[in-house]
Amino acid sequence: MRFRNKSPELSWERIVALHQRDSDASRACVDVFRMIFLDEANADSKTFLVTSALPGEGKTTMALHLAAMLATKGRRVLLIDVHWTRPALGRVFGVAERPGMTDLLEAGGRHEDLLIQDSRLPQLFVLPGGTRNPGLFDNAASDRMGAFLQRVRGEFDFILLDAAPTASGPGVLVLNRLVDGVLLVVACDRTQRTQVAAARRVIEKHAGKLVGVILSRVPPYLPAYYNTA
């Protein structure tokens, strides 16, 4: 699925505005929803990891778009920042120093107390990266993360995890087996086919189920028939 994105750093205000009306961005996300989330093979899938082959391909922006679209359609959505070294969602929402996922993994507690909400999208809940440095995401942390995802699975229609690029190391790869599917965001204007192929191999090697590839930053001159990847 292709996704036109003229600005790689769209603000949250702009994203909300785009999905509160029938914009091109909103329609593109609906197409992703129909092709991936509603696919018969993914009928029971709720948890999706959003990643990319390289840094700067727009995966966080894409995760925000998908979360906003689902929330406007009445789906209850949890968006979690699991980019351990460079968490972005806290900065997007202006709460970079607020406790979040890493604090839950290290100290426990109630996740309900850490969720961020926007009154314009009451069905969307955001869990920022947190204040702790998880260091190496070891087996114990992985087990706690898996237990957390199972615990909240019944509370939400969809859970999206905004993760680091596949090339960043084991911290993201160990998450593959904890989710129902992986979405790979690819920047049309910069990522090479060999890099996309390498990312796919890495995901599948680490027990990930790649359910879709989403093209971001598609130039206007790209022929319309390039609708899927």
N, C-alpha and C positions, 0 to 999 in steps of 0.2 A: 504494500500500500504506500502510495506517495503522499507527502504532506508538504504543502508550500509553506515556507517560513521565511519571510523577508528579513525578519530581525531575530537573530539567535538568542537575544536576551530580552524576550518579552516580559513585561512586569506582570505580577499577579493581577493587578487591577485591569490590565488589558486583556488577560486571559479570561477573567470573569466576564468582562463586557462582551467578548467574542462568543461566549457560550450562552449568554442570556438573549442572544438574537440568532437568527439563522445565517451565520457567517460561513465562509468557505472552510475555515478551521473547524467549526462545529460539525459541518457535514462530513469532512474528512475523518473526524474522530468517530462519527456514527458509522461510517463505512468500515473502520477498523473494528468497531464493536460487533458489527454484523458478521464480518468475515472471520474474526478470531474468537471473540468471546462467546458468540452464539453458534459457532461451529459444532456440529454434532460430536466430533471427537473431543471437544472441550466442554461438553455439557455439564459435567460435575466440577469443573475447574473454578476456583475462586481466587487463588493466590498466583500473582504474576510478578516476575522479576523483570525490571526494565533496565537494560544495559546497552552497551555499545562496543564497537571494536576499539575505538580510540577516544581519548578525551576531546571534549569540545564538539561532539556531534549532535548535541541537542536533546539528550535523553531525559534530563531533568525537566526541560520545557515540555517534552512529549508526555512525560508522566503527569505533569500538572494539567495539560490539556485533556488527557484521557480521564483523569480523576474529576475534573470540572464537568466534562461532558456527561459522565455517568451520574454525577450528583444532580445535574439539571434534569436528567431523565428519571429521577426518583429512586435511583439505586443508592443504597447506603455503602459508602466507600471509605476505606482506611488507606491513607497514603503514608508510607514509612520511609524515612531516610536511612539507608543502610550503606551509604558511601562513607566508610569509616574514617578515611583520611581527609576527605574534602566534602563534608556534609554541606548541602546547598539549601535545603528546604528551610532551615532556621533563618538563613539570611533573606530568603525570599519573603518570609512572613515577619521579618524584623524581630526574631526571638532567638538569635544565634547563641546566646548564653543560657538558654532555657534547658532544663533537664529533658532527656528524651530516651531513645532506644538504648544507647550505651549505658545509661544509668540504670535502666531496668535490668539489663543483662548482668551488670556488676553488683547492684545493690538490691534488686527486686523492688517491690512496691506495686501500687495500683496504676495501671496504664491509663485508666480513666482520668486521673489527675494531671496527666501530662499532655493530653490531646489539645490541639489547636482547632478552633472552628471559626468560620466566617459566616456571619448571620445571613449573607446573601445566598449561601449554599449550605443550608442546615444539614444536608445529608453527607457532607464531606467532613472527615476527621483526619487531621494531619499529626503524625508523631515525628518530631524532629530528631536529628541525629543524637543530640545530647551533649553532655559536658565531659564525659569520661573518654580516655584514650584506650580503646580496646586492645591496642597492640596487635599481636598475632591472634587472629580469630581461630581459637583452638577448638578441639572436640567438645570440651565442656560448654564453651560459649555457643557452639553450634547446637548442642542438645537443648540449651535453654531457649535459643531462638526458635527451634522447632516446636518446643512445648508451648511457647508464647503464640506462635501462629496457629497451632491447633486450638488453643484456648479462645482466641478471638475469632476463629473461623465462623462460629455460629452467630456472631454479633453483626457481621457485615455481609453484603452481597458480593463485594469484591475487595481484595486487598492487593494494593500495588506497592512494590518495593523499588525505590529509586536507588540503584546500585552503582558501583564503580565500573569502569570499562573492563572488559574481559582480560585485557593485557596488564591490568594493574596488580595481579597476583592472586594468591589463594584466598584472600579475604572475601572476594566476590564469588569465586568458583565453588566454595563450600556451600554457598547459599542455593546453588542450582538444585540440589536434591531436596531442598526444604519447600519448594514451591511446585505448583501444578504445571507451570509453563514459563518459558522465557521469551521476552520480546526483545529483539535486537534492533536498535535504532542506528541507521546508517546515513551519514551525510552525503547526499548525492554529489555535492560539488568538491569533495575532497578525499573520500575513502576509496581505496583501490579494491578491486575484486579479490585479489589475493589476501588482503587484510580481512575482508568479510568472510572469506572461506576459512581463514585461520581462526577467527572468532567462533564460527560455527563448530569447527572441530573441537575447540577447547570446551565449549558449552556441552557438547555431546559426550566428550571424554569424561567429564565430571558429572555425569548422570543427569544432565539437564535436558529438558524437553523443549526444543525450539519450536514455538507455535506460530511465530510470525516475524517478518522483517519489515520494518517501517522506514521508508525513505524520508528524510528531512531535508530542508533547504533545496527543494526541487526548483530549478529555474523555470521561468514562465515559458521558455521556448521548448521545453521537453514535450514530445508528442503525447497526446492524451492517452494513447494506448498503453503507456507505461504506468499501469495502475496497480500492479502487483509485483512483489519480489519474492 
